[in-house]
Amino acid sequence: MGHHSYFEIAGHSFLYCRESYIPDVAALFTEEDRLPLVDHVHDNGQPWSEFTYAATVTALRERLQVQGFTKPRAQEALAAALAQMNGEGAGSLPDPQVFEDGIRQLLAAEPVLFPSEKDDVSQASDEVLDELSRWMDSRDFVRLLLDCAPEPGSAASLDLTQLTGCCVGLGPSRRIAEQARAKQLVEIAQTTPLLVLTEGTADAQLLSAGMSVTHPHLKGFVTFFDYVSSGAEGGVAQLARNVASFVAAGVANRFVALADNDTAGHAGMRKTLERPLPERCRVMFYPALPLLESYPTLGPYTDEPVVADINGRAGSLELYLGQDVLQAEGGLMPVQWKSWDSKLRRYQGALTDTDKAKAQERFRLKVKAHHAGKPAPEADWSGIRAIIDQVVAAFG
């Protein structure tokens, strides 16, 4: 016969798993749901333990609900499964609503320990439901059972007892539910788009537009936080708050916080970098560019342009939009030195507001021309490419 785990509700057992358990079902429980262990010894001297997780029907239903496994979804899954079973010659199965009513009647009745063999699969039975579960996501199947359970406050459980004996040897001290849920969250983080947080709306929009040119294959795999829809403010202080909020909320997505490579950016993210951050989070700055190693600047002591390395001091996104975009009369748009940061002991620099707006508009036109099949031969995408390459490599 082998040793099995199984899900039990209203005295009926489903989802038998030979010498293992279904991780998605285990992940519906928490370690607080673990029943006290009861140890036993077989007649042959081998130890075994009663090992069960149990929660109420309502608790499991609400856990599934917040994960998107809703009643309508379960009903759609049931209809699809019944259609597939009919197609496989499983007999004449009723419509989903009638079958669902049959599940309610079944769960309200006492389980039959030794059911008689029968060819009629037109009605819900433990055997028919066992076959049905093979055609459905285990979580949709559990949701279906929970919605048909006679008592919302009654127990629904995952019984792992048979796995603790000599043949399987599952240690009853193992935190099965916790481990299953942790694995789920890792898988979610690995398959959902990588989220990039920036200092504001303009940065997010410009980087998204630039990525459509330099890395079009990443559409749907990398996404930029939408400040407009969220109503959030911009700026490096807001970026730091967003990181703290995402970490505190336990957001499962992997995310990258991408700050300007200037004095204000480094100062604003300093405390964030001093705190321990989860593995799913990276805090980064726009990368150093060769173009910015010798860049014209103005002030603070002279009105004449002075060439300086502005990496880490004035590297806002506009400086990464391309040398073609930054052209001005007589050379490149100069950076204006502004405030002094006493802790970092360096000035903060930026383009003037007029030049910043001009650079952004030129970049948008450059992207538009590229997608129209009319790219300028001198178009420079090196800055955007460097940023996106850094994002791609953020997690090693």
C-alpha positions in Angstrom: 0.0 0.0 0.0 2.8 2.5 0.8 2.7 5.4 3.0 0.7 8.6 2.2 -0.1 12.0 3.3 -3.6 13.3 2.7 -5.9 16.3 3.1 -9.0 15.7 5.3 -12.2 17.6 5.5 -15.5 16.6 7.2 -14.0 13.1 7.8 -13.3 12.6 4.1 -9.7 12.2 2.8 -8.4 13.6 -0.5 -5.2 14.4 -2.3 -3.3 11.3 -1.3 0.4 11.6 -2.0 2.6 8.5 -1.8 5.6 8.9 0.5 5.5 12.7 0.3 3.1 15.6 0.5 1.8 18.3 -1.9 3.8 21.4 -1.2 1.1 23.8 -2.3 -1.3 22.2 0.2 1.2 22.2 3.0 1.8 25.9 2.3 -1.8 26.7 3.2 -1.0 25.9 6.8 1.2 27.7 9.3 3.4 26.3 12.1 0.7 27.6 14.5 -1.7 25.1 13.0 0.5 22.1 14.0 -1.2 19.8 16.4 0.7 18.5 19.4 2.9 15.6 18.5 1.8 12.2 19.9 4.6 9.6 19.7 3.9 5.9 19.3 5.9 2.6 18.8 4.9 -0.1 16.4 4.8 -3.7 17.5 8.1 -4.2 15.8 9.7 -1.5 17.9 9.8 1.2 15.2 8.7 4.7 16.4 6.1 6.8 14.6 4.2 10.0 15.5 0.9 11.6 14.9 1.9 14.5 12.7 -0.9 16.8 11.6 -1.6 20.4 10.7 -5.2 21.6 11.2 -7.0 24.9 10.7 -10.6 25.9 10.3 -12.4 25.8 6.9 -12.8 29.5 7.2 -9.1 30.1 7.8 -8.0 28.1 4.8 -10.7 29.6 2.6 -9.5 33.1 3.5 -5.9 32.2 2.9 -6.7 31.0 -0.5 -8.9 34.0 -1.2 -6.1 36.5 -0.6 -3.9 34.5 -3.0 -6.4 34.8 -5.8 -7.9 31.3 -5.5 -11.5 32.5 -5.4 -14.8 30.7 -5.5 -15.5 31.7 -9.2 -12.0 30.5 -10.1 -12.6 27.2 -8.4 -15.9 26.8 -10.2 -14.3 27.5 -13.5 -11.6 25.0 -12.8 -14.3 22.4 -11.9 -16.1 23.0 -15.2 -12.9 22.6 -17.1 -11.9 19.4 -15.2 -15.4 17.8 -15.8 -15.2 18.6 -19.5 -11.7 17.0 -19.7 -12.9 13.9 -17.7 -15.9 13.6 -20.1 -13.4 13.8 -23.0 -11.4 11.0 -21.5 -14.4 8.7 -21.4 -15.0 9.0 -17.7 -18.7 8.5 -18.2 -21.6 10.9 -18.2 -20.8 13.6 -15.7 -23.4 16.2 -14.7 -23.0 20.0 -15.1 -20.7 21.7 -12.6 -23.5 23.2 -10.4 -25.2 19.8 -10.0 -21.8 18.2 -9.3 -21.0 20.9 -6.7 -24.3 20.1 -5.0 -23.2 16.5 -4.9 -20.0 17.4 -3.2 -22.0 19.3 -0.5 -24.1 16.2 0.1 -21.0 14.0 0.2 -19.2 16.1 2.7 -22.4 16.3 4.9 -22.6 12.5 5.0 -20.5 10.1 7.0 -17.6 8.7 5.0 -17.9 5.2 3.7 -14.9 3.2 4.8 -15.3 0.4 2.3 -17.2 1.7 -0.7 -18.7 -0.8 -3.1 -17.3 -0.9 -6.6 -19.5 0.9 -9.1 -19.2 2.2 -12.7 -21.5 5.2 -12.2 -19.4 8.3 -11.9 -22.3 10.7 -12.5 -22.4 11.5 -8.8 -19.8 12.9 -6.4 -18.0 10.3 -4.4 -14.7 10.1 -2.7 -13.4 8.0 -5.6 -14.7 10.4 -8.3 -13.3 13.4 -6.4 -10.0 11.7 -6.2 -10.0 11.4 -10.0 -11.2 15.0 -10.3 -8.3 16.3 -8.2 -5.9 15.0 -10.9 -7.4 17.5 -13.4 -7.3 20.5 -11.1 -4.7 22.7 -9.4 -4.6 21.4 -5.8 -5.4 24.8 -4.5 -8.5 25.1 -6.7 -9.6 21.7 -5.6 -9.1 22.5 -1.9 -11.0 25.7 -2.4 -13.9 23.8 -4.0 -14.0 21.4 -1.0 -13.9 24.3 1.5 -16.8 26.1 -0.2 -18.8 22.9 -0.1 -18.0 22.1 3.6 -21.0 21.9 5.8 -19.5 23.8 8.8 -17.2 26.9 8.3 -15.8 26.4 11.7 -15.0 22.8 11.3 -11.4 21.5 10.9 -9.6 20.9 7.6 -6.2 19.2 8.0 -3.1 17.8 6.4 -2.2 14.5 7.9 1.5 13.5 7.6 1.4 10.7 10.2 2.1 7.8 7.8 5.3 9.6 6.6 6.9 9.5 10.1 7.4 5.7 10.1 10.4 3.7 9.2 9.9 3.6 5.4 9.8 7.4 4.8 11.3 8.7 7.9 9.9 12.2 7.8 11.0 13.9 11.0 8.0 15.2 12.9 10.0 18.1 14.1 10.4 19.4 10.5 8.6 22.7 9.9 6.9 21.4 6.8 4.3 24.2 6.4 6.8 27.0 7.0 9.3 25.5 4.5 6.6 25.0 1.8 5.4 28.6 2.1 9.0 29.9 2.0 9.6 27.9 -1.2 6.4 29.3 -2.7 7.5 32.9 -2.0 10.9 32.2 -3.6 9.2 30.9 -6.7 6.9 33.9 -6.8 9.9 36.2 -6.6 11.7 34.3 -9.3 8.8 34.3 -11.8 7.2 37.8 -11.3 8.7 40.8 -13.1 11.8 42.4 -11.5 10.5 45.7 -10.0 12.6 48.8 -10.3 12.0 51.7 -8.0 13.4 55.1 -9.1 13.4 58.6 -7.7 10.3 59.6 -9.6 7.9 59.5 -12.5 10.2 61.0 -15.1 13.0 58.6 -14.4 10.6 55.6 -14.5 9.1 56.7 -17.8 12.4 57.5 -19.5 14.1 54.3 -18.4 11.1 52.2 -19.5 11.2 54.0 -22.9 15.0 53.5 -23.2 14.7 49.9 -22.3 12.3 49.4 -25.1 15.2 50.3 -27.5 18.2 48.8 -25.8 16.6 45.7 -24.2 13.2 45.2 -25.9 13.3 41.5 -24.9 12.9 42.4 -21.2 9.4 43.8 -21.7 7.2 42.0 -19.1 10.2 40.8 -17.2 11.4 44.2 -15.8 8.9 46.8 -14.7 9.3 50.3 -13.3 7.3 51.5 -10.3 4.4 53.6 -11.5 4.5 56.8 -9.4 1.5 58.4 -11.4 -1.0 55.6 -10.6 0.2 55.2 -7.0 0.0 58.9 -6.3 3.4 58.7 -4.6 5.8 61.7 -4.5 9.2 61.5 -6.1 12.7 62.3 -4.9 15.4 60.3 -3.2 13.7 60.6 0.2 10.6 59.0 -1.2 12.7 56.3 -2.8 14.2 55.5 0.6 10.7 55.4 2.2 9.5 53.1 -0.6 12.3 50.7 0.1 11.5 50.7 3.8 7.8 50.2 3.1 8.4 47.3 0.7 10.7 45.6 3.2 8.4 46.1 6.1 5.4 44.8 4.1 7.3 41.7 3.1 6.7 42.3 -0.6 7.7 39.0 -2.3 8.9 40.5 -5.5 12.6 41.0 -6.1 13.1 44.7 -6.5 15.9 47.2 -7.2 16.0 50.7 -5.8 17.8 52.8 -8.4 19.0 56.2 -7.2 20.7 59.1 -9.0 24.5 58.8 -9.0 24.9 62.2 -7.5 25.7 63.6 -4.1 22.0 63.9 -3.1 21.3 60.3 -4.1 24.2 58.9 -2.1 23.3 61.0 0.9 19.6 60.1 0.7 20.2 56.4 0.5 23.0 56.3 3.1 20.8 55.2 6.1 19.0 52.6 3.9 22.3 51.0 3.0 23.4 50.9 6.6 20.4 48.7 7.5 20.2 45.0 6.8 18.2 44.4 3.7 16.5 41.1 2.6 17.9 39.1 -0.3 15.1 40.1 -2.6 16.2 43.8 -2.4 19.1 45.7 -4.0 19.9 49.3 -3.6 22.0 50.7 -6.5 23.0 54.0 -8.1 23.3 54.8 -11.8 26.7 53.4 -12.9 29.8 55.5 -13.5 30.1 56.6 -17.2 33.3 57.4 -19.1 31.4 60.5 -20.5 31.0 61.9 -17.0 34.7 61.5 -16.1 35.5 64.8 -18.0 32.3 66.8 -18.1 31.9 70.6 -18.2 30.7 72.2 -14.9 29.9 75.7 -13.7 30.6 77.2 -10.3 30.7 77.3 -7.4 33.6 79.8 -7.7 33.7 80.6 -11.4 31.3 81.3 -14.3 33.8 79.7 -16.7 33.2 76.0 -17.5 35.5 73.7 -15.6 35.9 70.1 -16.7 35.5 67.6 -13.8 34.6 64.0 -13.0 30.9 64.3 -12.0 30.4 60.5 -11.4 28.8 60.3 -7.9 28.3 64.0 -7.7 26.0 65.1 -10.5 24.9 61.8 -12.2 21.1 62.4 -12.6 19.3 60.4 -15.3 19.5 63.2 -17.8 23.3 62.7 -18.0 22.7 59.1 -19.2 20.3 59.9 -22.0 23.1 60.1 -24.6 25.8 62.5 -25.7 23.6 63.4 -28.7 20.8 64.5 -26.3 23.2 66.6 -24.2 24.6 68.7 -27.0 24.4 72.5 -26.6 26.0 75.5 -28.3 29.7 75.2 -27.9 29.7 71.7 -26.4 27.7 69.7 -23.8 25.0 71.1 -21.5 27.1 72.1 -18.4 26.4 70.9 -14.9 25.8 73.6 -12.3 27.3 73.0 -8.9 24.9 73.8 -6.1 24.8 72.8 -2.4 27.7 71.5 -0.3 27.2 68.2 1.6 29.3 68.4 4.7 29.1 64.7 5.5 30.1 63.5 2.0 32.3 66.6 1.6 31.3 67.3 -1.9 29.0 69.5 -3.9 25.7 68.4 -5.5 25.5 69.2 -9.2 22.7 69.1 -11.8 21.7 70.5 -15.2 19.6 73.6 -15.1 15.9 73.0 -15.1 15.7 74.3 -18.7 18.5 72.0 -19.9 17.0 69.1 -18.0 13.6 69.6 -19.7 15.3 69.9 -23.1 17.3 66.7 -22.6 14.2 64.8 -21.6 12.2 66.0 -24.6 15.1 65.2 -27.1 15.3 61.7 -25.6 11.6 61.1 -26.1 11.8 62.2 -29.7 14.9 59.9 -30.1 12.9 56.9 -28.8 10.0 57.8 -31.1 12.2 58.0 -34.1 13.8 54.7 -33.3 10.4 52.9 -33.1 9.3 54.7 -36.3 12.2 53.0 -38.1 14.1 56.3 -38.5 16.9 56.2 -35.9 19.5 58.9 -36.0 23.0 57.6 -37.0 24.6 59.4 -34.1 22.1 58.2 -31.5 23.9 57.3 -28.3 22.3 54.7 -26.1 25.3 53.8 -24.0 24.1 55.4 -20.8 20.7 53.7 -20.9 22.3 50.4 -21.9 24.7 50.6 -18.9 21.8 51.2 -16.5 19.7 48.3 -17.7 22.7 46.0 -17.8 23.3 46.9 -14.2 19.7 46.1 -13.3 19.9 42.8 -15.1 23.0 41.8 -13.1 21.7 43.1 -9.8 21.2 39.7 -8.3 24.4 38.1 -9.5 
